[in-house]
Amino acid sequence: MGLDRFKMTPCGFCFVEYYTREEAEHAIRCVDKTILDDRMIRCDWDAGFKEGRQYGRGRHGGQVRDEYRNDFDSGRGGWNKMISDKS
């Protein structure tokens, strides 16, 4: 599970490993864009594990894509609001 690099709290992503590429492809087809707790799940391929990548990579410790959001989304930790307040 991805962690905020400063607070060490979950920041909305995780990595899942499968034994075969076929199993991973099947999981992506079945899970991508499904809804869980009123939120859409996005599944992407990852280049592989590297130490340090389990932490958020944005300037503020979370996901980079959240730093470009225009809306406040408390379900994602309210990242854009927090960044706006710091500017």
mmCIF file as gemmi writes it, N, C-alpha and C atoms, coordinates in Angstrom:
data_model
loop_
_atom_site.group_PDB
_atom_site.id
_atom_site.type_symbol
_atom_site.label_atom_id
_atom_site.label_alt_id
_atom_site.label_comp_id
_atom_site.label_asym_id
_atom_site.label_entity_id
_atom_site.label_seq_id
_atom_site.pdbx_PDB_ins_code
_atom_site.Cartn_x
_atom_site.Cartn_y
_atom_site.Cartn_z
_atom_site.occupancy
_atom_site.B_iso_or_equiv
_atom_site.pdbx_formal_charge
_atom_site.auth_seq_id
_atom_site.auth_asym_id
_atom_site.pdbx_PDB_model_num
ATOM 1 N N . MET Axp A 1 ? 0.852 -1.172 0 1 0 ? 1 A 1
ATOM 2 C CA . MET Axp A 1 ? 0 0 0 1 0 ? 1 A 1
ATOM 3 C C . MET Axp A 1 ? 0.897 1.234 0 1 0 ? 1 A 1
ATOM 4 N N . GLY Axp A 2 ? 0.526 2.216 -0.784 1 0 ? 2 A 1
ATOM 5 C CA . GLY Axp A 2 ? 1.291 3.458 -0.816 1 0 ? 2 A 1
ATOM 6 C C . GLY Axp A 2 ? 1.078 4.266 0.45 1 0 ? 2 A 1
ATOM 7 N N . LEU Axp A 3 ? 2.141 4.857 0.939 1 0 ? 3 A 1
ATOM 8 C CA . LEU Axp A 3 ? 2.073 5.659 2.156 1 0 ? 3 A 1
ATOM 9 C C . LEU Axp A 3 ? 2.519 7.086 1.887 1 0 ? 3 A 1
ATOM 10 N N . ASP Axp A 4 ? 1.872 8.03 2.57 1 0 ? 4 A 1
ATOM 11 C CA . ASP Axp A 4 ? 2.327 9.412 2.554 1 0 ? 4 A 1
ATOM 12 C C . ASP Axp A 4 ? 3.743 9.398 3.122 1 0 ? 4 A 1
ATOM 13 N N . ARG Axp A 5 ? 4.695 9.938 2.4 1 0 ? 5 A 1
ATOM 14 C CA . ARG Axp A 5 ? 6.088 9.807 2.838 1 0 ? 5 A 1
ATOM 15 C C . ARG Axp A 5 ? 6.395 10.586 4.103 1 0 ? 5 A 1
ATOM 16 N N . PHE Axp A 6 ? 5.563 11.552 4.477 1 0 ? 6 A 1
ATOM 17 C CA . PHE Axp A 6 ? 5.814 12.324 5.688 1 0 ? 6 A 1
ATOM 18 C C . PHE Axp A 6 ? 5.016 11.804 6.883 1 0 ? 6 A 1
ATOM 19 N N . LYS Axp A 7 ? 3.742 11.476 6.66 1 0 ? 7 A 1
ATOM 20 C CA . LYS Axp A 7 ? 2.868 11.056 7.759 1 0 ? 7 A 1
ATOM 21 C C . LYS Axp A 7 ? 2.797 9.54 7.922 1 0 ? 7 A 1
ATOM 22 N N . MET Axp A 8 ? 3.263 8.792 6.914 1 0 ? 8 A 1
ATOM 23 C CA . MET Axp A 8 ? 3.204 7.326 6.905 1 0 ? 8 A 1
ATOM 24 C C . MET Axp A 8 ? 1.77 6.81 7.03 1 0 ? 8 A 1
ATOM 25 N N . THR Axp A 9 ? 0.825 7.536 6.428 1 0 ? 9 A 1
ATOM 26 C CA . THR Axp A 9 ? -0.569 7.107 6.383 1 0 ? 9 A 1
ATOM 27 C C . THR Axp A 9 ? -0.908 6.718 4.945 1 0 ? 9 A 1
ATOM 28 N N . PRO Axp A 10 ? -1.9 5.849 4.726 1 0 ? 10 A 1
ATOM 29 C CA . PRO Axp A 10 ? -2.266 5.453 3.36 1 0 ? 10 A 1
ATOM 30 C C . PRO Axp A 10 ? -2.648 6.666 2.519 1 0 ? 10 A 1
ATOM 31 N N . CYS Axp A 11 ? -2.204 6.679 1.256 1 0 ? 11 A 1
ATOM 32 C CA . CYS Axp A 11 ? -2.518 7.837 0.405 1 0 ? 11 A 1
ATOM 33 C C . CYS Axp A 11 ? -3.222 7.433 -0.887 1 0 ? 11 A 1
ATOM 34 N N . GLY Axp A 12 ? -3.934 6.319 -0.873 1 0 ? 12 A 1
ATOM 35 C CA . GLY Axp A 12 ? -4.851 6.045 -1.969 1 0 ? 12 A 1
ATOM 36 C C . GLY Axp A 12 ? -4.374 5.153 -3.086 1 0 ? 12 A 1
ATOM 37 N N . PHE Axp A 13 ? -3.277 4.443 -2.912 1 0 ? 13 A 1
ATOM 38 C CA . PHE Axp A 13 ? -2.886 3.496 -3.951 1 0 ? 13 A 1
ATOM 39 C C . PHE Axp A 13 ? -2.203 2.292 -3.32 1 0 ? 13 A 1
ATOM 40 N N . CYS Axp A 14 ? -2.141 1.226 -4.087 1 0 ? 14 A 1
ATOM 41 C CA . CYS Axp A 14 ? -1.436 0.034 -3.622 1 0 ? 14 A 1
ATOM 42 C C . CYS Axp A 14 ? -0.855 -0.697 -4.821 1 0 ? 14 A 1
ATOM 43 N N . PHE Axp A 15 ? 0.01 -1.62 -4.543 1 0 ? 15 A 1
ATOM 44 C CA . PHE Axp A 15 ? 0.592 -2.468 -5.569 1 0 ? 15 A 1
ATOM 45 C C . PHE Axp A 15 ? 0.127 -3.89 -5.309 1 0 ? 15 A 1
ATOM 46 N N . VAL Axp A 16 ? -0.258 -4.598 -6.366 1 0 ? 16 A 1
ATOM 47 C CA . VAL Axp A 16 ? -0.686 -5.986 -6.256 1 0 ? 16 A 1
ATOM 48 C C . VAL Axp A 16 ? 0.174 -6.799 -7.207 1 0 ? 16 A 1
ATOM 49 N N . GLU Axp A 17 ? 0.696 -7.923 -6.725 1 0 ? 17 A 1
ATOM 50 C CA . GLU Axp A 17 ? 1.533 -8.785 -7.554 1 0 ? 17 A 1
ATOM 51 C C . GLU Axp A 17 ? 0.783 -10.064 -7.89 1 0 ? 17 A 1
ATOM 52 N N . TYR Axp A 18 ? 0.969 -10.54 -9.114 1 0 ? 18 A 1
ATOM 53 C CA . TYR Axp A 18 ? 0.37 -11.787 -9.576 1 0 ? 18 A 1
ATOM 54 C C . TYR Axp A 18 ? 1.474 -12.713 -10.047 1 0 ? 18 A 1
ATOM 55 N N . TYR Axp A 19 ? 1.185 -14.015 -10.048 1 0 ? 19 A 1
ATOM 56 C CA . TYR Axp A 19 ? 2.182 -14.993 -10.477 1 0 ? 19 A 1
ATOM 57 C C . TYR Axp A 19 ? 2.424 -14.945 -11.979 1 0 ? 19 A 1
ATOM 58 N N . THR Axp A 20 ? 1.378 -14.652 -12.74 1 0 ? 20 A 1
ATOM 59 C CA . THR Axp A 20 ? 1.544 -14.624 -14.196 1 0 ? 20 A 1
ATOM 60 C C . THR Axp A 20 ? 0.974 -13.325 -14.758 1 0 ? 20 A 1
ATOM 61 N N . ARG Axp A 21 ? 1.471 -12.947 -15.917 1 0 ? 21 A 1
ATOM 62 C CA . ARG Axp A 21 ? 0.957 -11.754 -16.592 1 0 ? 21 A 1
ATOM 63 C C . ARG Axp A 21 ? -0.513 -11.958 -16.957 1 0 ? 21 A 1
ATOM 64 N N . GLU Axp A 22 ? -0.861 -13.184 -17.344 1 0 ? 22 A 1
ATOM 65 C CA . GLU Axp A 22 ? -2.249 -13.481 -17.71 1 0 ? 22 A 1
ATOM 66 C C . GLU Axp A 22 ? -3.197 -13.197 -16.543 1 0 ? 22 A 1
ATOM 67 N N . GLU Axp A 23 ? -2.806 -13.603 -15.334 1 0 ? 23 A 1
ATOM 68 C CA . GLU Axp A 23 ? -3.637 -13.327 -14.157 1 0 ? 23 A 1
ATOM 69 C C . GLU Axp A 23 ? -3.76 -11.823 -13.909 1 0 ? 23 A 1
ATOM 70 N N . ALA Axp A 24 ? -2.667 -11.104 -14.09 1 0 ? 24 A 1
ATOM 71 C CA . ALA Axp A 24 ? -2.691 -9.651 -13.887 1 0 ? 24 A 1
ATOM 72 C C . ALA Axp A 24 ? -3.587 -8.973 -14.918 1 0 ? 24 A 1
ATOM 73 N N . GLU Axp A 25 ? -3.485 -9.395 -16.179 1 0 ? 25 A 1
ATOM 74 C CA . GLU Axp A 25 ? -4.338 -8.825 -17.228 1 0 ? 25 A 1
ATOM 75 C C . GLU Axp A 25 ? -5.808 -9.078 -16.928 1 0 ? 25 A 1
ATOM 76 N N . HIS Axp A 26 ? -6.116 -10.293 -16.467 1 0 ? 26 A 1
ATOM 77 C CA . HIS Axp A 26 ? -7.501 -10.632 -16.122 1 0 ? 26 A 1
ATOM 78 C C . HIS Axp A 26 ? -8.001 -9.741 -14.971 1 0 ? 26 A 1
ATOM 79 N N . ALA Axp A 27 ? -7.172 -9.553 -13.958 1 0 ? 27 A 1
ATOM 80 C CA . ALA Axp A 27 ? -7.56 -8.715 -12.818 1 0 ? 27 A 1
ATOM 81 C C . ALA Axp A 27 ? -7.819 -7.279 -13.259 1 0 ? 27 A 1
ATOM 82 N N . ILE Axp A 28 ? -6.966 -6.75 -14.119 1 0 ? 28 A 1
ATOM 83 C CA . ILE Axp A 28 ? -7.161 -5.377 -14.592 1 0 ? 28 A 1
ATOM 84 C C . ILE Axp A 28 ? -8.463 -5.27 -15.371 1 0 ? 28 A 1
ATOM 85 N N . ARG Axp A 29 ? -8.728 -6.24 -16.25 1 0 ? 29 A 1
ATOM 86 C CA . ARG Axp A 29 ? -9.983 -6.206 -17.024 1 0 ? 29 A 1
ATOM 87 C C . ARG Axp A 29 ? -11.202 -6.252 -16.106 1 0 ? 29 A 1
ATOM 88 N N . CYS Axp A 30 ? -11.121 -7.028 -15.041 1 0 ? 30 A 1
ATOM 89 C CA . CYS Axp A 30 ? -12.281 -7.209 -14.158 1 0 ? 30 A 1
ATOM 90 C C . CYS Axp A 30 ? -12.448 -6.089 -13.127 1 0 ? 30 A 1
ATOM 91 N N . VAL Axp A 31 ? -11.367 -5.444 -12.737 1 0 ? 31 A 1
ATOM 92 C CA . VAL Axp A 31 ? -11.43 -4.485 -11.635 1 0 ? 31 A 1
ATOM 93 C C . VAL Axp A 31 ? -11.382 -3.029 -12.092 1 0 ? 31 A 1
ATOM 94 N N . ASP Axp A 32 ? -10.656 -2.727 -13.163 1 0 ? 32 A 1
ATOM 95 C CA . ASP Axp A 32 ? -10.495 -1.337 -13.6 1 0 ? 32 A 1
ATOM 96 C C . ASP Axp A 32 ? -11.852 -0.686 -13.85 1 0 ? 32 A 1
ATOM 97 N N . LYS Axp A 33 ? -12.018 0.496 -13.32 1 0 ? 33 A 1
ATOM 98 C CA . LYS Axp A 33 ? -13.228 1.315 -13.47 1 0 ? 33 A 1
ATOM 99 C C . LYS Axp A 33 ? -14.452 0.74 -12.756 1 0 ? 33 A 1
ATOM 100 N N . THR Axp A 34 ? -14.238 -0.183 -11.813 1 0 ? 34 A 1
ATOM 101 C CA . THR Axp A 34 ? -15.351 -0.637 -10.983 1 0 ? 34 A 1
ATOM 102 C C . THR Axp A 34 ? -15.494 0.334 -9.813 1 0 ? 34 A 1
ATOM 103 N N . ILE Axp A 35 ? -16.604 0.232 -9.102 1 0 ? 35 A 1
ATOM 104 C CA . ILE Axp A 35 ? -16.892 1.155 -8.006 1 0 ? 35 A 1
ATOM 105 C C . ILE Axp A 35 ? -16.782 0.417 -6.677 1 0 ? 35 A 1
ATOM 106 N N . LEU Axp A 36 ? -16.093 1.03 -5.73 1 0 ? 36 A 1
ATOM 107 C CA . LEU Axp A 36 ? -15.966 0.504 -4.376 1 0 ? 36 A 1
ATOM 108 C C . LEU Axp A 36 ? -16.192 1.67 -3.42 1 0 ? 36 A 1
ATOM 109 N N . ASP Axp A 37 ? -17.155 1.537 -2.531 1 0 ? 37 A 1
ATOM 110 C CA . ASP Axp A 37 ? -17.487 2.619 -1.587 1 0 ? 37 A 1
ATOM 111 C C . ASP Axp A 37 ? -17.695 3.948 -2.309 1 0 ? 37 A 1
ATOM 112 N N . ASP Axp A 38 ? -18.46 3.912 -3.403 1 0 ? 38 A 1
ATOM 113 C CA . ASP Axp A 38 ? -18.798 5.101 -4.198 1 0 ? 38 A 1
ATOM 114 C C . ASP Axp A 38 ? -17.589 5.763 -4.862 1 0 ? 38 A 1
ATOM 115 N N . ARG Axp A 39 ? -16.49 5.03 -5.013 1 0 ? 39 A 1
ATOM 116 C CA . ARG Axp A 39 ? -15.289 5.574 -5.649 1 0 ? 39 A 1
ATOM 117 C C . ARG Axp A 39 ? -14.847 4.639 -6.767 1 0 ? 39 A 1
ATOM 118 N N . MET Axp A 40 ? -14.393 5.231 -7.882 1 0 ? 40 A 1
ATOM 119 C CA . MET Axp A 40 ? -13.93 4.416 -8.996 1 0 ? 40 A 1
ATOM 120 C C . MET Axp A 40 ? -12.508 3.919 -8.735 1 0 ? 40 A 1
ATOM 121 N N . ILE Axp A 41 ? -12.3 2.635 -8.999 1 0 ? 41 A 1
ATOM 122 C CA . ILE Axp A 41 ? -10.974 2.04 -8.881 1 0 ? 41 A 1
ATOM 123 C C . ILE Axp A 41 ? -10.273 2.153 -10.225 1 0 ? 41 A 1
ATOM 124 N N . ARG Axp A 42 ? -9.048 2.655 -10.215 1 0 ? 42 A 1
ATOM 125 C CA . ARG Axp A 42 ? -8.222 2.74 -11.423 1 0 ? 42 A 1
ATOM 126 C C . ARG Axp A 42 ? -7.099 1.738 -11.304 1 0 ? 42 A 1
ATOM 127 N N . CYS Axp A 43 ? -6.905 0.935 -12.33 1 0 ? 43 A 1
ATOM 128 C CA . CYS Axp A 43 ? -5.813 -0.037 -12.344 1 0 ? 43 A 1
ATOM 129 C C . CYS Axp A 43 ? -4.842 0.325 -13.45 1 0 ? 43 A 1
ATOM 130 N N . ASP Axp A 44 ? -3.586 0.429 -13.115 1 0 ? 44 A 1
ATOM 131 C CA . ASP Axp A 44 ? -2.534 0.758 -14.072 1 0 ? 44 A 1
ATOM 132 C C . ASP Axp A 44 ? -1.409 -0.26 -13.94 1 0 ? 44 A 1
ATOM 133 N N . TRP Axp A 45 ? -0.662 -0.44 -15.017 1 0 ? 45 A 1
ATOM 134 C CA . TRP Axp A 45 ? 0.544 -1.262 -14.963 1 0 ? 45 A 1
ATOM 135 C C . TRP Axp A 45 ? 1.638 -0.467 -14.276 1 0 ? 45 A 1
ATOM 136 N N . ASP Axp A 46 ? 2.476 -1.143 -13.544 1 0 ? 46 A 1
ATOM 137 C CA . ASP Axp A 46 ? 3.61 -0.497 -12.907 1 0 ? 46 A 1
ATOM 138 C C . ASP Axp A 46 ? 4.895 -1.121 -13.44 1 0 ? 46 A 1
ATOM 139 N N . ALA Axp A 47 ? 5.939 -0.32 -13.521 1 0 ? 47 A 1
ATOM 140 C CA . ALA Axp A 47 ? 7.219 -0.801 -14.056 1 0 ? 47 A 1
ATOM 141 C C . ALA Axp A 47 ? 7.91 -1.784 -13.116 1 0 ? 47 A 1
ATOM 142 N N . GLY Axp A 48 ? 7.471 -1.857 -11.888 1 0 ? 48 A 1
ATOM 143 C CA . GLY Axp A 48 ? 8.08 -2.774 -10.93 1 0 ? 48 A 1
ATOM 144 C C . GLY Axp A 48 ? 8.481 -2.054 -9.659 1 0 ? 48 A 1
ATOM 145 N N . PHE Axp A 49 ? 8.742 -2.831 -8.632 1 0 ? 49 A 1
ATOM 146 C CA . PHE Axp A 49 ? 9.062 -2.266 -7.32 1 0 ? 49 A 1
ATOM 147 C C . PHE Axp A 49 ? 10.478 -1.71 -7.292 1 0 ? 49 A 1
ATOM 148 N N . LYS Axp A 50 ? 10.599 -0.534 -6.721 1 0 ? 50 A 1
ATOM 149 C CA . LYS Axp A 50 ? 11.897 0.062 -6.408 1 0 ? 50 A 1
ATOM 150 C C . LYS Axp A 50 ? 11.754 0.654 -5.02 1 0 ? 50 A 1
ATOM 151 N N . GLU Axp A 51 ? 12.734 0.436 -4.179 1 0 ? 51 A 1
ATOM 152 C CA . GLU Axp A 51 ? 12.681 0.957 -2.815 1 0 ? 51 A 1
ATOM 153 C C . GLU Axp A 51 ? 12.406 2.461 -2.847 1 0 ? 51 A 1
ATOM 154 N N . GLY Axp A 52 ? 11.483 2.913 -2.005 1 0 ? 52 A 1
ATOM 155 C CA . GLY Axp A 52 ? 11.119 4.322 -1.946 1 0 ? 52 A 1
ATOM 156 C C . GLY Axp A 52 ? 9.865 4.648 -2.73 1 0 ? 52 A 1
ATOM 157 N N . ARG Axp A 53 ? 9.505 3.82 -3.722 1 0 ? 53 A 1
ATOM 158 C CA . ARG Axp A 53 ? 8.321 4.108 -4.531 1 0 ? 53 A 1
ATOM 159 C C . ARG Axp A 53 ? 7.035 3.755 -3.806 1 0 ? 53 A 1
ATOM 160 N N . GLN Axp A 54 ? 7.124 3.095 -2.655 1 0 ? 54 A 1
ATOM 161 C CA . GLN Axp A 54 ? 5.905 2.789 -1.915 1 0 ? 54 A 1
ATOM 162 C C . GLN Axp A 54 ? 5.381 4.032 -1.206 1 0 ? 54 A 1
ATOM 163 N N . TYR Axp A 55 ? 6.142 5.114 -1.252 1 0 ? 55 A 1
ATOM 164 C CA . TYR Axp A 55 ? 5.717 6.368 -0.646 1 0 ? 55 A 1
ATOM 165 C C . TYR Axp A 55 ? 5.186 7.299 -1.724 1 0 ? 55 A 1
ATOM 166 N N . GLY Axp A 56 ? 4.312 8.203 -1.337 1 0 ? 56 A 1
ATOM 167 C CA . GLY Axp A 56 ? 3.779 9.17 -2.288 1 0 ? 56 A 1
ATOM 168 C C . GLY Axp A 56 ? 4.906 9.957 -2.946 1 0 ? 56 A 1
ATOM 169 N N . ARG Axp A 57 ? 4.73 10.296 -4.208 1 0 ? 57 A 1
ATOM 170 C CA . ARG Axp A 57 ? 5.806 10.956 -4.938 1 0 ? 57 A 1
ATOM 171 C C . ARG Axp A 57 ? 5.548 12.426 -5.204 1 0 ? 57 A 1
ATOM 172 N N . GLY Axp A 58 ? 4.409 12.92 -4.794 1 0 ? 58 A 1
ATOM 173 C CA . GLY Axp A 58 ? 4.138 14.337 -5.021 1 0 ? 58 A 1
ATOM 174 C C . GLY Axp A 58 ? 4.996 15.213 -4.113 1 0 ? 58 A 1
ATOM 175 N N . ARG Axp A 59 ? 5.013 16.501 -4.372 1 0 ? 59 A 1
ATOM 176 C CA . ARG Axp A 59 ? 5.82 17.419 -3.554 1 0 ? 59 A 1
ATOM 177 C C . ARG Axp A 59 ? 5.377 17.407 -2.1 1 0 ? 59 A 1
ATOM 178 N N . HIS Axp A 60 ? 4.105 17.083 -1.852 1 0 ? 60 A 1
ATOM 179 C CA . HIS Axp A 60 ? 3.577 17.126 -0.499 1 0 ? 60 A 1
ATOM 180 C C . HIS Axp A 60 ? 3.39 15.745 0.107 1 0 ? 60 A 1
ATOM 181 N N . GLY Axp A 61 ? 3.947 14.707 -0.517 1 0 ? 61 A 1
ATOM 182 C CA . GLY Axp A 61 ? 3.936 13.374 0.067 1 0 ? 61 A 1
ATOM 183 C C . GLY Axp A 61 ? 2.892 12.431 -0.471 1 0 ? 61 A 1
ATOM 184 N N . GLY Axp A 62 ? 1.888 12.925 -1.188 1 0 ? 62 A 1
ATOM 185 C CA . GLY Axp A 62 ? 0.824 12.066 -1.702 1 0 ? 62 A 1
ATOM 186 C C . GLY Axp A 62 ? 1.029 11.738 -3.165 1 0 ? 62 A 1
ATOM 187 N N . GLN Axp A 63 ? -0.058 11.489 -3.861 1 0 ? 63 A 1
ATOM 188 C CA . GLN Axp A 63 ? 0.016 11.166 -5.274 1 0 ? 63 A 1
ATOM 189 C C . GLN Axp A 63 ? 0.17 12.442 -6.097 1 0 ? 63 A 1
ATOM 190 N N . VAL Axp A 64 ? 1.018 12.37 -7.101 1 0 ? 64 A 1
ATOM 191 C CA . VAL Axp A 64 ? 1.26 13.524 -7.964 1 0 ? 64 A 1
ATOM 192 C C . VAL Axp A 64 ? -0.037 13.994 -8.606 1 0 ? 64 A 1
ATOM 193 N N . ARG Axp A 65 ? -0.866 13.061 -9.092 1 0 ? 65 A 1
ATOM 194 C CA . ARG Axp A 65 ? -2.079 13.462 -9.807 1 0 ? 65 A 1
ATOM 195 C C . ARG Axp A 65 ? -3.047 14.245 -8.92 1 0 ? 65 A 1
ATOM 196 N N . ASP Axp A 66 ? -3.002 14.025 -7.606 1 0 ? 66 A 1
ATOM 197 C CA . ASP Axp A 66 ? -3.884 14.772 -6.712 1 0 ? 66 A 1
ATOM 198 C C . ASP Axp A 66 ? -3.472 16.234 -6.593 1 0 ? 66 A 1
ATOM 199 N N . GLU Axp A 67 ? -2.214 16.536 -6.854 1 0 ? 67 A 1
ATOM 200 C CA . GLU Axp A 67 ? -1.764 17.921 -6.756 1 0 ? 67 A 1
ATOM 201 C C . GLU Axp A 67 ? -2.319 18.781 -7.882 1 0 ? 67 A 1
ATOM 202 N N . TYR Axp A 68 ? -2.845 18.151 -8.93 1 0 ? 68 A 1
ATOM 203 C CA . TYR Axp A 68 ? -3.387 18.888 -10.071 1 0 ? 68 A 1
ATOM 204 C C . TYR Axp A 68 ? -4.911 18.913 -10.091 1 0 ? 68 A 1
ATOM 205 N N . ARG Axp A 69 ? -5.543 18.369 -9.057 1 0 ? 69 A 1
ATOM 206 C CA . ARG Axp A 69 ? -7.006 18.371 -8.994 1 0 ? 69 A 1
ATOM 207 C C . ARG Axp A 69 ? -7.51 19.783 -8.725 1 0 ? 69 A 1
ATOM 208 N N . ASN Axp A 70 ? -8.664 20.11 -9.282 1 0 ? 70 A 1
ATOM 209 C CA . ASN Axp A 70 ? -9.262 21.43 -9.082 1 0 ? 70 A 1
ATOM 210 C C . ASN Axp A 70 ? -10.345 21.437 -8.017 1 0 ? 70 A 1
ATOM 211 N N . ASP Axp A 71 ? -10.663 20.269 -7.477 1 0 ? 71 A 1
ATOM 212 C CA . ASP Axp A 71 ? -11.757 20.194 -6.523 1 0 ? 71 A 1
ATOM 213 C C . ASP Axp A 71 ? -11.261 19.638 -5.195 1 0 ? 71 A 1
ATOM 214 N N . PHE Axp A 72 ? -12.013 19.902 -4.154 1 0 ? 72 A 1
ATOM 215 C CA . PHE Axp A 72 ? -11.718 19.344 -2.839 1 0 ? 72 A 1
ATOM 216 C C . PHE Axp A 72 ? -12.398 17.994 -2.748 1 0 ? 72 A 1
ATOM 217 N N . ASP Axp A 73 ? -11.651 16.976 -2.44 1 0 ? 73 A 1
ATOM 218 C CA . ASP Axp A 73 ? -12.205 15.633 -2.341 1 0 ? 73 A 1
ATOM 219 C C . ASP Axp A 73 ? -11.722 15.018 -1.035 1 0 ? 73 A 1
ATOM 220 N N . SER Axp A 74 ? -12.544 15.109 -0.005 1 0 ? 74 A 1
ATOM 221 C CA . SER Axp A 74 ? -12.136 14.605 1.302 1 0 ? 74 A 1
ATOM 222 C C . SER Axp A 74 ? -11.878 13.111 1.273 1 0 ? 74 A 1
ATOM 223 N N . GLY Axp A 75 ? -12.521 12.392 0.346 1 0 ? 75 A 1
ATOM 224 C CA . GLY Axp A 75 ? -12.29 10.96 0.221 1 0 ? 75 A 1
ATOM 225 C C . GLY Axp A 75 ? -10.882 10.625 -0.236 1 0 ? 75 A 1
ATOM 226 N N . ARG Axp A 76 ? -10.208 11.586 -0.862 1 0 ? 76 A 1
ATOM 227 C CA . ARG Axp A 76 ? -8.82 11.385 -1.282 1 0 ? 76 A 1
ATOM 228 C C . ARG Axp A 76 ? -7.871 12.132 -0.353 1 0 ? 76 A 1
ATOM 229 N N . GLY Axp A 77 ? -8.359 12.544 0.79 1 0 ? 77 A 1
ATOM 230 C CA . GLY Axp A 77 ? -7.52 13.252 1.738 1 0 ? 77 A 1
ATOM 231 C C . GLY Axp A 77 ? -7.55 14.759 1.568 1 0 ? 77 A 1
ATOM 232 N N . GLY Axp A 78 ? -8.311 15.256 0.574 1 0 ? 78 A 1
ATOM 233 C CA . GLY Axp A 78 ? -8.422 16.688 0.366 1 0 ? 78 A 1
ATOM 234 C C . GLY Axp A 78 ? -7.124 17.342 -0.076 1 0 ? 78 A 1
ATOM 235 N N . TRP Axp A 79 ? -6.323 16.616 -0.844 1 0 ? 79 A 1
ATOM 236 C CA . TRP Axp A 79 ? -4.994 17.108 -1.217 1 0 ? 79 A 1
ATOM 237 C C . TRP Axp A 79 ? -5.013 18.489 -1.854 1 0 ? 79 A 1
ATOM 238 N N . ASN Axp A 80 ? -5.84 18.721 -2.834 1 0 ? 80 A 1
ATOM 239 C CA . ASN Axp A 80 ? -5.783 20.004 -3.528 1 0 ? 80 A 1
ATOM 240 C C . ASN Axp A 80 ? -6.098 21.148 -2.581 1 0 ? 80 A 1
ATOM 241 N N . LYS Axp A 81 ? -7.046 20.966 -1.694 1 0 ? 81 A 1
ATOM 242 C CA . LYS Axp A 81 ? -7.394 21.995 -0.713 1 0 ? 81 A 1
ATOM 243 C C . LYS Axp A 81 ? -6.196 22.282 0.183 1 0 ? 81 A 1
ATOM 244 N N . MET Axp A 82 ? -5.526 21.226 0.647 1 0 ? 82 A 1
ATOM 245 C CA . MET Axp A 82 ? -4.377 21.398 1.52 1 0 ? 82 A 1
ATOM 246 C C . MET Axp A 82 ? -3.268 22.171 0.805 1 0 ? 82 A 1
ATOM 247 N N . ILE Axp A 83 ? -3.01 21.848 -0.435 1 0 ? 83 A 1
ATOM 248 C CA . ILE Axp A 83 ? -1.961 22.513 -1.199 1 0 ? 83 A 1
ATOM 249 C C . ILE Axp A 83 ? -2.318 23.975 -1.426 1 0 ? 83 A 1
ATOM 250 N N . SER Axp A 84 ? -3.591 24.246 -1.75 1 0 ? 84 A 1
ATOM 251 C CA . SER Axp A 84 ? -4.034 25.626 -1.958 1 0 ? 84 A 1
ATOM 252 C C . SER Axp A 84 ? -3.836 26.456 -0.693 1 0 ? 84 A 1
ATOM 253 N N . ASP Axp A 85 ? -4.123 25.845 0.454 1 0 ? 85 A 1
ATOM 254 C CA . ASP Axp A 85 ? -3.98 26.558 1.724 1 0 ? 85 A 1
ATOM 255 C C . ASP Axp A 85 ? -2.527 26.901 2.027 1 0 ? 85 A 1
ATOM 256 N N . LYS Axp A 86 ? -1.588 26.073 1.545 1 0 ? 86 A 1
ATOM 257 C CA . LYS Axp A 86 ? -0.167 26.301 1.818 1 0 ? 86 A 1
ATOM 258 C C . LYS Axp A 86 ? 0.439 27.33 0.882 1 0 ? 86 A 1
ATOM 259 N N . SER Axp A 87 ? -0.214 27.576 -0.255 1 0 ? 87 A 1
ATOM 260 C CA . SER Axp A 87 ? 0.36 28.5 -1.248 1 0 ? 87 A 1
ATOM 261 C C . SER Axp A 87 ? 0.204 29.936 -0.834 1 0 ? 87 A 1
